[in-house]
Amino acid sequence: MFDTLPTLVDRVAPTGCQWTVRGMAETSEELTVRNGVAEAPQRRLDAGVMVMVRRAGGLGHAATSDLSEAGLAAAFARAGEMAQAMARHAAFDAKLYALPGGRGEYRSAVAQPVSQSTLKDRLALLLAANARTRSDPRVVEATASLWTVDCEQRLISSAGADAQQHFSFVIPNLQATASVGGVTQTRSAAGQYNGFCQQGGLEVLQRAHFDDDALRVAEQAIALALAPQCPSGEMDVLLMPDQMMLQIHESIGHPLELDRILGDERNFAGTSFVTPDMFGHYRYGSELLNVSHDPTRGEQLASFAFDDDGTASERQLLIERGVLMRPLGGALSAARAQAAYPEFAASMQAVATSRSAAWNRAPIDRMSNLNVEAGDASMADLLNGIEHGVLMQTNLSWSIDDSRNKFQFGCEWGRRIRGGRLAEVVRKPNYRGVSATFWRSLAMVGDRSTVEVLGTPFCGKGEPNQVIRVGHASPACK
């Protein structure tokens, strides 16, 4: 769609200023089968461009869905006017921000393109899975869903950037609600908010064990309806990857976003307990905690070659052996932080994490793929290390304060652990803690055999709100 974008920009881009143009076109399809009935397919197409102009020390943005020469020229004019206006009131001199110059291409690895199947084929797949989930009459409601997205992006800039990227996302889910003796419980494949989501084609369904999970989800929903409440008390928790995902997201990802640390989000999504002087020495967790920002892991949901400002992707450790090393800040936020806190400039280097949710949203600091690195403990080792505790799996609810510090999280599935062995199922397990001390109690980290590659398509932030895709890979952790 954006093959002619460089030619159009050459004709209308203003002189005497610097600029970027980012085109984005996204098509999606959402299919759902509920209790054996296929709901109407939802299909969407959304396309447009965002123009950024830097002039007189100010930055201005303007977006348009008019992809003609006239539409692009009008967007440049509006962005230039905004840059002039911003320059008079800016707290930061935008000339300190280096525009991107990266060039290259990225394409999701796809083995089985969705386009090579028919709508009938995809619905048949969901109908079959939904039927298996409803094989027991105690399951009173069941859904099977498949959400596929194809996204094309192109970023060019006055600094010579030309980054072309094509993403394919597949997001399946299964869910069952069981009712037994007046107790109703719901179990999902990997979270009721689509925890299993990856880049790829229909082969993602095999990686998600979509066929096998239909019976598991139903059986576990029934087991939860028959189970006792999780007991209260202070004990060990063994968090499985689909709960670790939420823990990483809320108590590491959001607190480390540099624009939040600089105060941008405090009136909306909140601030952070992390301050600029912490980087390089603050003990965020035990020595077992290693957290990477890694947009290079191909199958993960938020993998890319360039972020939406054009910074090239690179795997980097944010927390190393428990010590906080660097924030999640793109090129603009890093320049702001270095200007505001020159004494901490060495720790405020940019990472490729400036991202936007759509063509009509300006990029801001966002998590991409934020992963806990595997340790060396097998699942047997993790269990053997627990005399009295609970295994918790699959996030159900979350609550965390404005500074991303005190939290309480609930899970769908729980199992008591006694003497190093899994015991009875318990329902409504939840735990609470404080981010600043919780990670320091990390006692064991699972090995590669316990790692799962998960994520969420629903991370919200920014004004106006931006809902974006994030990837999280994690082992099981005690």
N, C-alpha and C positions, 0 to 999 in steps of 0.2 A: 504493500500500500504506500510505502514511503520512498519508492525508488526515485521519484522526481523531486523529493524534498530539497536536496542540495541545490538543484537548479533554481527552484522557486526562491530559496533563501538568498542566493547570489543576486537575484533581481531586486529584492526588496529590503535586504538588511541595511540598516543605517550605517553611515560612516562616523568616525569620531567617538565610538563607544565600543564596548565589548558585549558579547551576547552568547546565549545558548538557545537552541531550539530542540525540544524533545517531542517527537511524535509517538503516539501510543494508540493501538487499535486492539480491542479485546472482544472475543466472541465466547459465549458460554452457553452450556446446556445443563439444566437441572432436571433429573428424572427421579420420581418417587413412587414407590408402590406401598400402599397402606392397606393392610388386612385383605390382600389379594386383589386390590383394585388399583390400577394404574392412574395416577393423577395426571392432569394435563401437563405436557412438557413445557418448561420455561426456557426460552431462548432469548439471548440478548446480544446486541452489537453496539459497541461504544467506541468512538474514535475521535481524535482531535490532537491539537498540539499546544504545548506550553512554551511561551517565549519568556526568557529572562534577559534584561538589559542592565548593564552596569554603566552608570554615567554620573560624573561629579561626586563620586564617593557614595552613591546610593544604589540600591538594587530594586528593580521593579519587575513584576510578573504580570503576564496577561495570557489568557487561554482562549482558544477558539475551536469550534467544530467545523468552521468554514475552511476547508483545506485548499481553497483557491488562492491565487496570487493576491487578490484583493483582501481576502480574509487574513492572510498572513501579514500583509502590510499593515492592516488595521491593528493587529495584535502587537506588532513591533511599536507602533505609535503609542498605544496605551501603556505598554511596558516602559517606554522611554519617559513618558509623562510621570508615571509612578516613581521611577528612579529619581527624577529631578525633585519630586515632592519629598521623597524619603531622605534625600541627601541633606535637607534642611533640618531634619529632626532625628537623624540616626545617632544611636549611641556607639556605633561602630563604623569605622571608615572601611567601606567595602573594597577599597583599592588594595587592602591587605589580603584579600581573598584571591587566590590564584585560580583562574578558570581552567577547566580540564582540557587536556590535549590528547587523550588516549584514543587509539584507533584499533578496531578489531571486531570480531563476530563471536556470538555465542548461540548455541541451539541446544535445547533439552534433548537428551538421549532418549529416543523413542523406538521400541522394538515392535510394538503392535499399535499403529496409529488408530485413534478413535474413528477417524474418517473412513477407515476400511471396513467398519461394521455398519449395519443398518440400525435405524431407530428400533425396528422390530426386534433385532438381535439383542440390543441393550435392554429393552423392556423385558424380553424373555428371561434374560439373566437375572434381573431383579425379581421377577415373578417367581422364579424357581427358588431363589434364596429366601424370599418372603414366605413361601409355602413351607419350607423346611423349618423356619423359625416358629411357625404356628402349628407344628405337628402335635403338640400337647395342648389339651383344652384349657389348662390352667393359664396359658398365655392368652391374654384377652386383647392385646393390641400388639402389632408388629409392623415395622417399616423397614424397607430396603431402599437405599438412595445411591445415586451416582451423579456427581457434579464434575463436569469436565470444562476446562478453560484453555483457550488458545490465545496467546498474547504476543503481539509484535511491537517492538520498540526501536526507535532510531534517534540517537542524540548527535547533533553536530554543534560546533561552536566556532567562534571567531579565533580561538586559539588552535584550531586545526583538528579538533576531535571529530571522529565519525565512528560511533559505536552502534552496531546493529545486533539486536538480540531477539530470539524467538523462543518463547516459553510454552510448554505444554504441561498442564496441571491436571491430576486426577485425584478426586476426593470421594471415596466410597464410604458407606456406613450402613450398619445394621443395628436395629434396636428392638428389644422385646420388653413388654410390660406384663408381669404375672400377678395374679391375685389368688391368694390361698387363705381361707379362713378369715377374711376381712382385712388381710394385710396385702398391700400392693407395693411392688418394687419394680424398678426398671433397670435393665442392664443393656449396655451398648458394646459395640465391637472395640472401640478405642476412645470412647468419650462421646457424650451427647452433642458436642460441638465440633465433631469431625476431627478427632485427634490424629487419625491416620490419613495423611495427605502427602503426596510426593510428586515430583516431576517425572514424566514418562507418558506411556500410552496405557493400553488396557492390561499390559503386563503388571501394572501396579496392583491390580486385583489379586494376582497370584502372590505378590509380595505381602499383601494384606491378609492372605489366607481367607479370602472372601467366602469361598464355598464352605470351608470347614467351620467358619465362625458362626454360621447360621444356627447349628444345633448347640454349640457352646453357649451362645448368648441366651438362647431360650432356657437351657438347663440351669444356667447361673441365675437368671431372673427368678426361676422357681425356687432355687436354693436360698436366695436372699429373702423371699417371702416366707420361707420356713425358718429362717435363722433368728437367733436372739440378737438384741441390740449389742453393739460393741461396748465393752466395759470401759469405765473411766479410770484414770490413774496415770501415774508417771511410769513410762516403760519405753523400751526400744521400739522404733518403727523401722520396718523394711519397706522402702518406697520403690515401687516398680516404675519402669520408664515412662508409662503414660500418666503417672502422677508426678514424677520428677520433672516432666515437661512443664507443668504448670508452676512448680516450685522454682525452676530455673527462670522461667518467663517473668514471674512477678517479683522475686526477691533477688535476682541478679540482673536480668535484662533491663527492666524499667529503671532501677536505681542507677545504672551505669550510663544511661543516655545523657550525653553531654549537654544538650540544650535544656534538659530538665534540671541538671546540676547548675546551669547558668541562670535558671529561674523562669524559662519560657512557659512552662506548663503549670505553674503553681495555681493559677485561678481556674484550671480545668481538670487536668488529669493528676495534678499534684506535683510536689517537689521530690527531693531525694535526701535520704540521710547521708549520702556520700557528698563530701566536700572536696574542692580542688587540691587541698594539701594532703589528701590521703594516698594519692597514687605513688607507687614505688616502695611503700613500707607498711601500709595498713593490713593487718591480718584479717582478711575477709572470711577465711575458713581454715580447717585443719590442713596439714601438709598434704593430705590426700586429694585436695580440691584443685583441679586444673580445668579451666574453662576457656574454650576457644571460640573466636568469631571466625567462621569458615564458610564463605560463599562459594568455595571451590568444590564442595562435595556434591557431585552431579545429581544424585537422585533426590537430594533434599529440596524442600519446598521453596526455599529462598536462595537458591544458588544462582549465580550470575557471573559474568566476566567484568561488568562495569556497574557501579551504582548509578543512580539517576542524576548525579552531577558529573558523571564520567570518570570517577576514580576507579582505577583497576583493582579488581578483587585480589585478596591475599589472605591466607590463613594466619591469624595472629592470636597469641595467648593474651587474654584480658586478666586472668587470675592464674598465677603460677605458683604451685606448691602452697596454695592458700593465701598468697600475697597479692593484693590488688595492684596491677601493673599499668593499665590504661583504660580510658573511658570508651564508650560507644559514641563517637562523634565524627561526622563527616567533615569535609574540607572547610566548609563555612564555619561550623561551630568550633573546629580546632583553631582557625585563625582568630576568631573572637576570644577564645579562652587564652590563647597565647598573648594577645594584646592586653587582656584584662589581668592576667596572672603571669607576667614574664618570668617570675621566679620558679614557676612550675612548667615552663614551656616544654622541657624535655619529655615530660610525661603526657603532654597534650597533643601528640601526633595524631593525624587523621587516620581513620579506617574507612573502608568502602562500605558505608552504612547509611548514606543519605538517600532516602527513597520516598516515592510518592505513591499514593493509592490509585491515581487516575491521571488522565491527561490534563484535567482542570484543577490539579492540586500541586502546589510547590513542594519540592522535596524537603523533608525534615529528617532528623536523626531517628532511625528505627533499628530495632533488632533485625538481623537477617537469619543466618543459621547460627544459633548460639548453643554450644554443645558442652556437656561435661565429658571429659576424656575418660576412657576406660581405665580401670585399675587392674588388680591381679587376683581378685577373689571370685571363685566360682559360686554358683547359686548354693551349692552345698556348704561352702565356707560361710556365706552370708547367714544362712540359717543356723549353722552350728555355733555361730558367735552370739546367738540370742537365747537367753534362758527364759525370758518372760517378755513377750512383745506382740505386735500385730503387723502383719503384712497388709499394705494398703495399695490398691490398684485402681486406676482410671478416675480422673478428676470429675467431681460432680458439682462442687460449689467452691467459691473463693471469696475472701474478704481480706483486704489489706489497707493499712492507713495511708494518708496522703503522702507521707515520706517514704513509703514502701519499706516499712520496718516491721511493725507488729502485724501478724497475719493469723488467720484461721482458715484451714482448707478441709473440705470434705471429699470423700471418695465413694464410688459406687460399690466396691468390692473389698471385703476384709477377711482375713484368716488369722485366728489366734496362732501364736508360736509359743510352744512349751518345750523346754529342754532341747532346743535345736530342731524341733520337728513341727511341721504344719499341723494344726488341729482344726477345730470346727470353723465353719463360715460364720461371720458376724456382719450385721448390716449397719449402715450409717456410720462407718468409721470416720473420725475426723481428728485432727491434731492442730495444735497452735504453737506459735513460737515468735521469736524476734529475729529478723534477718541478720542483724549485727552479731548475734551469738549462735543462731541455729547452725550455720555452716561450720562453725568451729567444733561442733559435736559430731561431725562426719567421722565415723569410726571405721567403715569398710566401704570400698568401691568395687562394684562388680567388674568382671573381666569382659572381653569382647563378646563372649557367648551370651551375655545378659543384655547387650546393647540393642535398642530399637530406634529406628529413624522415624520420627513423628513430626508433628507441627500443628499449626492452627491457621486457618484462613481469616480469623476474626480478631486481630489485635487492633484495638482502637486507640487513637491519640490525635491531638491537634485540633485547632480551630481555624476553619471548619473541619469537622471530624474526618479522619482518614482511617479506613479499615483495611489492614494490609496483611499479607501472608508472611508467616514466620516459621522457620524450621528449628526443631530441637531434637538432637540425638543424645541419648543418655543410657548408661548402664543402670542396673538396680543398685540402690545405695542404702546402707544402714546408718 
